[in-house]
């Protein structure tokens, strides 16, 4: 057998013998802080943003679908010409197997030379793709990071103005209009994650971003216990340090500087109940 093929198989066996977890949530900064903290743990390799559900899963399914259609055309051509055709092709479910192999190879690179027990992939947008990821990696763990949606709306507004400039400003001429749209998206994303969590309670953990700021050690302890790694304080110390290094100034309560009554009313209209659910000042 080709040596490269044997090495690839060994990598895949190693990866899928680890605990695999996904960090998701409608907060780019919050999920990044969790990733950074976890990656500082000696038994965890955490990286982002792999965008598996966005880029890999659809393409693998499309590739298998294209191949199956091409074989069907070839079969019809052969039958029309009176020629034999015996290619078995691929099953519709094989796209998931191919995606699992590709994902496993990517995860193997996350660890590098680190002897880890847990591999963590962070992509915020995966909050809406948790069922697909569960099918990709049966038994995977999920960490849902929640941040006050108004703080995240403020950060998203600033980021989009900086990166998209006039295009974004033309689409959202007022902050209140953007806040209303964002409130719908944030509330839907959080609700989607919580629905998944109710269906998989043993493999789902919810973490408030704000608790990473004011209850850092106990929050990380809870995270590490959930992931099945050493949660003694000596192990958590580098994680705490890594988390605090990523905290921007005024991270919690940022919304108070930007939201006027119009924006606040618009946000509450679509996400007020969700704010109350997490004990955010509504």
Rosetta blueprint (number, residue, H / E / L):
1 X L
2 X L
3 X H
4 X H
5 X H
6 X H
7 X H
8 X H
9 X H
10 X H
11 X H
12 X H
13 X H
14 X H
15 X H
16 X L
17 X L
18 X L
19 X E
20 X E
21 X E
22 X E
23 X E
24 X E
25 X L
26 X L
27 X L
28 X H
29 X H
30 X H
31 X H
32 X H
33 X H
34 X H
35 X H
36 X H
37 X H
38 X H
39 X H
40 X L
41 X L
42 X L
43 X L
44 X E
45 X E
46 X E
47 X E
48 X E
49 X L
50 X L
51 X L
52 X H
53 X H
54 X H
55 X H
56 X H
57 X H
58 X H
59 X H
60 X H
61 X H
62 X H
63 X H
64 X H
65 X H
66 X H
67 X H
68 X H
69 X H
70 X H
71 X H
72 X H
73 X H
74 X H
75 X H
76 X H
77 X H
78 X H
79 X H
80 X H
81 X L
82 X L
83 X L
84 X L
85 X L
86 X L
87 X L
88 X L
89 X L
90 X L
91 X L
92 X L
93 X L
94 X H
95 X H
96 X H
97 X H
98 X H
99 X H
100 X H
101 X H
102 X H
103 X H
104 X H
105 X H
106 X H
107 X H
108 X H
109 X H
110 X H
111 X H
112 X L
113 X L
114 X L
115 X L
116 X L
117 X L
118 X E
119 X E
120 X E
121 X E
122 X E
123 X L
124 X H
125 X H
126 X H
127 X H
128 X H
129 X L
130 X H
131 X H
132 X H
133 X H
134 X H
135 X H
136 X H
137 X L
138 X L
139 X L
140 X L
141 X E
142 X E
143 X E
144 X E
145 X E
146 X E
147 X L
148 X L
149 X H
150 X H
151 X H
152 X H
153 X H
154 X H
155 X H
156 X H
157 X H
158 X H
159 X H
160 X H
161 X H
162 X H
163 X H
164 X H
165 X H
166 X H
167 X H
168 X H
169 X H
170 X H
171 X H
172 X L
173 X L
174 X L
175 X H
176 X H
177 X H
178 X H
179 X H
180 X H
181 X H
182 X H
183 X H
184 X H
185 X H
186 X H
187 X H
188 X H
189 X H
190 X H
191 X H
192 X H
193 X H
194 X H
195 X H
196 X H
197 X H
198 X H
199 X H
200 X L
201 X H
202 X H
203 X H
204 X E
205 X E
206 X E
207 X E
208 X E
209 X H
210 X H
211 X H
212 X H
213 X H
214 X H
215 X L
216 X H
217 X H
218 X H
219 X H
220 X H
221 X H
222 X H
223 X H
224 X H
225 X H
226 X H
227 X H
228 X L
229 X L
230 X L
231 X L
232 X L
233 X H
234 X H
235 X H
236 X H
237 X H
238 X H
239 X H
240 X H
241 X H
242 X H
243 X H
244 X H
245 X L
246 X L
247 X L
248 X L
249 X L
250 X L
251 X L
252 X L
253 X L
254 X H
255 X H
256 X H
257 X H
258 X L
259 X L
260 X L
261 X H
262 X H
263 X H
264 X H
265 X H
266 X H
267 X H
268 X H
269 X H
270 X H
271 X H
272 X H
273 X H
274 X H
275 X H
276 X H
277 X H
278 X L
279 X L
280 X L
281 X L
282 X L
